[in-house]
Amino acid sequence: MADSRTRLEIFQNKIAGEVGAAMSVSLAVLGERLGLYRTLASAGPSTSAELADRAGVNERNLREWLAAQAASGYVDYDDASGRFWLNDEQRAVLADEDGPVFMAGGFELIAAMFLDEPKVAAAFLSGRGLGWHERCDCLFRGTERFFRPGRTANLLKVWLPALDGVEAKLKVGARVADVGCGHGAAIIMMAQAFPNSRFVGFDYHGPSVVQARAAAQAAGVDDRVTFQQAAAKDFGDGPEFDLITMFDALHDMGDPVGAARHLRSRLAAGGTCMLVEPNAADGLAENLKNPFSRMMYAASTMICTPVSMSQEGAMALGAAAGPKRLTDVALQAGFTRVRRVAEESPSLVLELQG
Ligand SMILES: C[S@@+](CC[C@H](N)C(=O)[O-])C[C@H]1O[C@@H](n2cnc3c(N)ncnc32)[C@H](O)[C@@H]1O
């Protein structure tokens, strides 16, 4: 009896922590919307009144928000001075949008999971899936902001150099396509680094393509990056590209084999495809040992799997497809060489050739 009460208390405490964390997401989204983390980062230690003044918000509302942030451990607090601040780690993760460890974009992604939950529930009942184009806008923005820091940390420094001969081609001048490009963050990064190369981003989602064009213009690389609305299975014809990339998009596709086959048909002689996917293992039991699997399966349930199920093929690989299933997809599509590169990276990166 005592044992089961203890187990109950432990579980209740766990759920209390989870409920607190889940409630905090709405405060974090609000804080981001009002620029509160950034303002606190630039202000340094501040009372609620000082910060309210700087941020242009009501002090009483802000005081309660700050208390909740301190309770979450998202900001530090000194009782003697009544001041709140972001320490180095909190600043890097919550306020440094262009840095390699920024994670606050993830809160917007979580908001999308809540906002679209009734549609996902309906998809559970109908089995017809829920397309990317049927989701709320904060999913598109949240996805870009959640993934961008990982690209910033790895794309130019780790992933491209790990591919056989690709970096050299990019320096001289190559043709590059990014399929399922979303808001274009990754391809814009490559365009900035390799001015002699030419880049095309493809995505079936029209509003993302419009946003990607605007981002390329803002970054001053629209002379070398263009974007087209097209699905992965039919973006033009014929061998043309030296490098085709796909960042966290293949598992969203209803027919990943068909998509990979089309990618292969669009590679120029000696071309390479780089597939970036969540770093899952082969199978649930192994994934359960990875603390990130919780995030991976949650996003896969609420976003990726319904997206794939809404498309022709409905293969529904899921975000945690793992290297074996992804390799099978590539081999079925006709690639003859599949190599796992950048082993230490937080993403699973496969080089497909042949
Ligand atoms: C998880 S998002 C990744 C976006 C981007 N690559 C990134 O890393 O930020 C998946 C993207 O794949 C696109 N997508 C899904 N199915 C597609 C298909 N069949 N053809 C082309 N794009 C597709 C979606 O519109 C979405 O922009």
The ligand as an SDF file (V2000), in Angstrom:
LIG
                    3D

 27 29  0  0  0  0  0  0  0  0999 V2000
    9.2480   19.9820  -41.6390 C   0  0  0  0  0  0  0  0  0  0  0  0
    9.1450   21.0960  -42.9700 S   0  0  0  0  0  0  0  0  0  0  0  0
   10.8620   21.4100  -43.3040 C   0  0  0  0  0  0  0  0  0  0  0  0
   11.0810   22.7080  -44.0160 C   0  0  0  0  0  0  0  0  0  0  0  0
   12.5320   23.0690  -44.2840 C   0  0  0  0  0  0  0  0  0  0  0  0
   13.2190   22.0870  -45.0680 N   0  0  0  0  0  0  0  0  0  0  0  0
   13.2620   23.3130  -42.9910 C   0  0  0  0  0  0  0  0  0  0  0  0
   14.1100   22.5230  -42.6330 O   0  0  0  0  0  0  0  0  0  0  0  0
   12.9560   24.3200  -42.3160 O   0  0  0  0  0  0  0  0  0  0  0  0
    8.6800   20.0670  -44.3220 C   0  0  0  0  0  0  0  0  0  0  0  0
    8.4700   20.8210  -45.6260 C   0  0  0  0  0  0  0  0  0  0  0  0
    8.2140   19.8590  -46.6480 O   0  0  0  0  0  0  0  0  0  0  0  0
    7.2180   20.3940  -47.5090 C   0  0  0  0  0  0  0  0  0  0  0  0
    6.5830   19.2610  -48.1960 N   0  0  0  0  0  0  0  0  0  0  0  0
    5.8110   18.2930  -47.6570 C   0  0  0  0  0  0  0  0  0  0  0  0
    5.4450   17.4250  -48.6060 N   0  0  0  0  0  0  0  0  0  0  0  0
    5.9910   17.8570  -49.7600 C   0  0  0  0  0  0  0  0  0  0  0  0
    5.9760   17.3490  -51.0930 C   0  0  0  0  0  0  0  0  0  0  0  0
    5.3350   16.2230  -51.3930 N   0  0  0  0  0  0  0  0  0  0  0  0
    6.6680   18.0350  -52.0380 N   0  0  0  0  0  0  0  0  0  0  0  0
    7.3320   19.1640  -51.7250 C   0  0  0  0  0  0  0  0  0  0  0  0
    7.3710   19.6950  -50.4900 N   0  0  0  0  0  0  0  0  0  0  0  0
    6.7140   19.0260  -49.5140 C   0  0  0  0  0  0  0  0  0  0  0  0
    6.2960   21.1540  -46.5820 C   0  0  0  0  0  0  0  0  0  0  0  0
    5.5110   22.0920  -47.2950 O   0  0  0  0  0  0  0  0  0  0  0  0
    7.2960   21.7780  -45.6120 C   0  0  0  0  0  0  0  0  0  0  0  0
    7.7140   23.0570  -46.0540 O   0  0  0  0  0  0  0  0  0  0  0  0
  1  2  1  0
  2  3  1  0
  2 10  1  0
  3  4  1  0
  4  5  1  0
  5  6  1  0
  5  7  1  0
  7  8  2  0
  7  9  1  0
 10 11  1  0
 11 12  1  0
 11 26  1  0
 12 13  1  0
 13 14  1  0
 13 24  1  0
 14 15  1  0
 14 23  1  0
 15 16  2  0
 16 17  1  0
 17 18  1  0
 17 23  2  0
 18 19  1  0
 18 20  2  0
 20 21  1  0
 21 22  2  0
 22 23  1  0
 24 25  1  0
 24 26  1  0
 26 27  1  0
M  CHG  2   2   1   9  -1
M  END
$$$$
